[in-house]
Amino acid sequence: MVEFNARFGDPETQVVLAQLQSGLGGLMMAAANGTLDTHPAPVWSSDFAVTVVIAAQGYPQSPRTGDVIAGLEAAGEAAGVDVLHAGTTVADDGAIAASGGRVLSVTAMGANLHEARERAYAAVDLITLEGSHHRRDIAQVAAANSSR
């Protein structure tokens, strides 16, 4: 038996769900009520996906909260990009601010791994959050070795 332990808020799940083209709700309902065997098979995109997490200063030991996040609209409007909020809140003045360690996940799709990676990092570079950090090597080796 194989057990998968992934939460919808995990970057490992977000990158996979970005490729799901058919409805997730019906699939989950069929799994819950035992009719998965009669449910239509999921439809997956042939595109590639890459997710990069933007973390707050001090993450994981003691993430700083309250810092305002800028550039979300521009990043979210980029082609093939979704910006998913994890550790964010709306400040009293209406601004979006950090409220946890893993603040945002930026997921991008592309015809190949290189394109998905480039889109993800281009969107990440549009976002500013004082003291934040993120990895710059997500999918780097795989993209370099990919023939697509």
DRENDO-1510 file (C-alpha; in Angstrom, 1 decimal, always signed):
<recs>
REC; n; res; u; v; w
REC; 1; MET; +0.0; +0.0; +0.0 .
REC; 2; VAL; +1.2; +3.5; -0.8 .
REC; 3; GLU; +0.1; +6.5; +1.3 .
REC; 4; PHE; +0.3; +10.0; +0.0 .
REC; 5; ASN; +0.3; +12.8; +2.6 .
REC; 6; ALA; -0.1; +16.1; +0.9 .
REC; 7; ARG; -2.2; +19.1; +2.0 .
REC; 8; PHE; -3.7; +21.5; -0.5 .
REC; 9; GLY; -1.6; +24.3; +0.9 .
REC; 10; ASP; +1.7; +22.4; +0.3 .
REC; 11; PRO; +3.8; +23.5; -2.7 .
REC; 12; GLU; +4.1; +19.9; -3.7 .
REC; 13; THR; +0.3; +19.7; -4.1 .
REC; 14; GLN; -0.1; +23.1; -5.7 .
REC; 15; VAL; +2.3; +22.3; -8.5 .
REC; 16; VAL; +0.4; +19.1; -9.3 .
REC; 17; LEU; -3.1; +20.7; -9.1 .
REC; 18; ALA; -2.0; +23.4; -11.4 .
REC; 19; GLN; -1.9; +20.8; -14.1 .
REC; 20; LEU; -5.4; +19.4; -13.4 .
REC; 21; GLN; -7.7; +20.6; -16.1 .
REC; 22; SER; -10.9; +18.8; -15.1 .
REC; 23; GLY; -12.8; +19.7; -12.0 .
REC; 24; LEU; -11.3; +18.8; -8.6 .
REC; 25; GLY; -14.6; +19.0; -6.7 .
REC; 26; GLY; -16.3; +16.1; -8.5 .
REC; 27; LEU; -13.2; +14.0; -8.2 .
REC; 28; MET; -13.0; +14.6; -4.4 .
REC; 29; MET; -16.7; +13.9; -3.9 .
REC; 30; ALA; -16.3; +10.6; -5.9 .
REC; 31; ALA; -13.4; +9.6; -3.7 .
REC; 32; ALA; -15.3; +10.5; -0.5 .
REC; 33; ASN; -18.4; +8.6; -1.4 .
REC; 34; GLY; -16.7; +5.5; -3.0 .
REC; 35; THR; -17.7; +6.1; -6.6 .
REC; 36; LEU; -14.3; +7.0; -7.9 .
REC; 37; ASP; -14.3; +3.9; -10.1 .
REC; 38; THR; -17.3; +5.3; -12.1 .
REC; 39; HIS; -16.1; +8.9; -12.1 .
REC; 40; PRO; -14.6; +10.2; -15.4 .
REC; 41; ALA; -10.8; +10.1; -15.3 .
REC; 42; PRO; -9.0; +13.3; -14.5 .
REC; 43; VAL; -7.8; +15.4; -17.4 .
REC; 44; TRP; -4.2; +16.7; -17.1 .
REC; 45; SER; -2.4; +19.4; -19.0 .
REC; 46; SER; +0.6; +18.4; -21.0 .
REC; 47; ASP; +2.3; +21.6; -19.9 .
REC; 48; PHE; +4.9; +21.7; -17.1 .
REC; 49; ALA; +4.5; +23.5; -13.8 .
REC; 50; VAL; +6.9; +25.0; -11.3 .
REC; 51; THR; +6.1; +26.4; -7.9 .
REC; 52; VAL; +8.4; +28.7; -5.9 .
REC; 53; VAL; +7.7; +29.6; -2.3 .
REC; 54; ILE; +8.4; +33.1; -1.0 .
REC; 55; ALA; +9.1; +33.0; +2.7 .
REC; 56; ALA; +9.1; +35.7; +5.3 .
REC; 57; GLN; +12.3; +37.0; +6.9 .
REC; 58; GLY; +13.2; +34.6; +9.8 .
REC; 59; TYR; +11.4; +31.6; +8.4 .
REC; 60; PRO; +11.4; +28.8; +9.5 .
REC; 61; GLN; +12.6; +29.6; +13.1 .
REC; 62; SER; +10.7; +32.9; +13.8 .
REC; 63; PRO; +9.1; +34.4; +10.7 .
REC; 64; ARG; +8.5; +38.2; +10.8 .
REC; 65; THR; +4.9; +39.2; +10.2 .
REC; 66; GLY; +3.3; +42.5; +9.3 .
REC; 67; ASP; +5.5; +43.4; +6.3 .
REC; 68; VAL; +3.5; +44.7; +3.3 .
REC; 69; ILE; +3.7; +42.8; +0.1 .
REC; 70; ALA; +3.9; +44.7; -3.2 .
REC; 71; GLY; +3.7; +43.6; -6.8 .
REC; 72; LEU; +1.0; +40.9; -6.4 .
REC; 73; GLU; -1.2; +42.3; -9.1 .
REC; 74; ALA; +1.6; +42.4; -11.7 .
REC; 75; ALA; +2.8; +39.0; -10.8 .
REC; 76; GLY; -0.7; +37.5; -10.9 .
REC; 77; GLU; -1.3; +39.1; -14.4 .
REC; 78; ALA; +1.7; +37.4; -15.9 .
REC; 79; ALA; +0.9; +34.7; -18.5 .
REC; 80; GLY; +0.6; +31.2; -17.1 .
REC; 81; VAL; +1.1; +32.4; -13.5 .
REC; 82; ASP; -0.9; +31.9; -10.3 .
REC; 83; VAL; +0.0; +33.5; -7.0 .
REC; 84; LEU; -1.3; +31.5; -4.1 .
REC; 85; HIS; -1.6; +33.1; -0.7 .
REC; 86; ALA; -0.5; +31.1; +2.3 .
REC; 87; GLY; +0.7; +33.3; +5.1 .
REC; 88; THR; -1.0; +36.6; +4.2 .
REC; 89; THR; -3.5; +38.9; +5.8 .
REC; 90; VAL; -5.3; +42.1; +4.9 .
REC; 91; ALA; -3.9; +45.0; +7.0 .
REC; 92; ASP; -6.1; +47.7; +8.5 .
REC; 93; ASP; -5.3; +50.0; +5.5 .
REC; 94; GLY; -6.3; +47.3; +3.0 .
REC; 95; ALA; -2.7; +46.3; +2.1 .
REC; 96; ILE; -1.7; +42.6; +1.9 .
REC; 97; ALA; +0.8; +41.8; +4.5 .
REC; 98; ALA; +2.8; +38.7; +5.7 .
REC; 99; SER; +1.2; +36.8; +8.5 .
REC; 100; GLY; +3.3; +33.6; +8.5 .
REC; 101; GLY; +6.4; +31.8; +7.3 .
REC; 102; ARG; +5.5; +30.5; +3.9 .
REC; 103; VAL; +3.9; +33.7; +2.6 .
REC; 104; LEU; +3.2; +33.0; -1.1 .
REC; 105; SER; +3.5; +30.2; -3.6 .
REC; 106; VAL; +4.1; +31.4; -7.2 .
REC; 107; THR; +3.1; +28.6; -9.7 .
REC; 108; ALA; +3.7; +29.0; -13.4 .
REC; 109; MET; +2.9; +26.8; -16.4 .
REC; 110; GLY; +4.9; +26.4; -19.6 .
REC; 111; ALA; +5.2; +24.3; -22.7 .
REC; 112; ASN; +8.4; +22.9; -21.2 .
REC; 113; LEU; +10.1; +22.9; -17.9 .
REC; 114; HIS; +12.5; +25.8; -18.8 .
REC; 115; GLU; +9.5; +28.0; -19.8 .
REC; 116; ALA; +7.6; +27.2; -16.6 .
REC; 117; ARG; +10.6; +27.9; -14.5 .
REC; 118; GLU; +11.4; +31.2; -16.3 .
REC; 119; ARG; +7.8; +32.4; -15.8 .
REC; 120; ALA; +7.7; +31.5; -12.2 .
REC; 121; TYR; +10.9; +33.3; -11.4 .
REC; 122; ALA; +9.9; +36.3; -13.5 .
REC; 123; ALA; +6.7; +36.6; -11.4 .
REC; 124; VAL; +8.6; +36.1; -8.2 .
REC; 125; ASP; +10.9; +39.0; -9.1 .
REC; 126; LEU; +7.9; +41.3; -9.4 .
REC; 127; ILE; +6.9; +40.7; -5.8 .
REC; 128; THR; +8.5; +42.6; -3.0 .
REC; 129; LEU; +8.4; +41.7; +0.7 .
REC; 130; GLU; +11.0; +43.2; +2.9 .
REC; 131; GLY; +13.5; +40.6; +4.1 .
REC; 132; SER; +11.8; +37.7; +2.3 .
REC; 133; HIS; +13.7; +34.9; +0.7 .
REC; 134; HIS; +13.1; +32.1; -1.8 .
REC; 135; ARG; +15.1; +29.4; -3.4 .
REC; 136; ARG; +16.6; +30.1; -6.8 .
REC; 137; ASP; +17.3; +26.5; -7.8 .
REC; 138; ILE; +13.8; +25.1; -8.1 .
REC; 139; ALA; +13.7; +22.8; -11.1 .
REC; 140; GLN; +17.1; +24.1; -12.3 .
REC; 141; VAL; +18.7; +20.7; -12.7 .
REC; 142; ALA; +15.6; +19.1; -14.2 .
REC; 143; ALA; +15.2; +22.0; -16.7 .
REC; 144; ALA; +18.8; +21.8; -17.7 .
REC; 145; ASN; +18.6; +18.1; -18.4 .
REC; 146; SER; +15.1; +18.2; -20.0 .
REC; 147; SER; +14.8; +17.6; -23.7 .
REC; 148; ARG; +11.4; +19.4; -23.8 .
</recs>
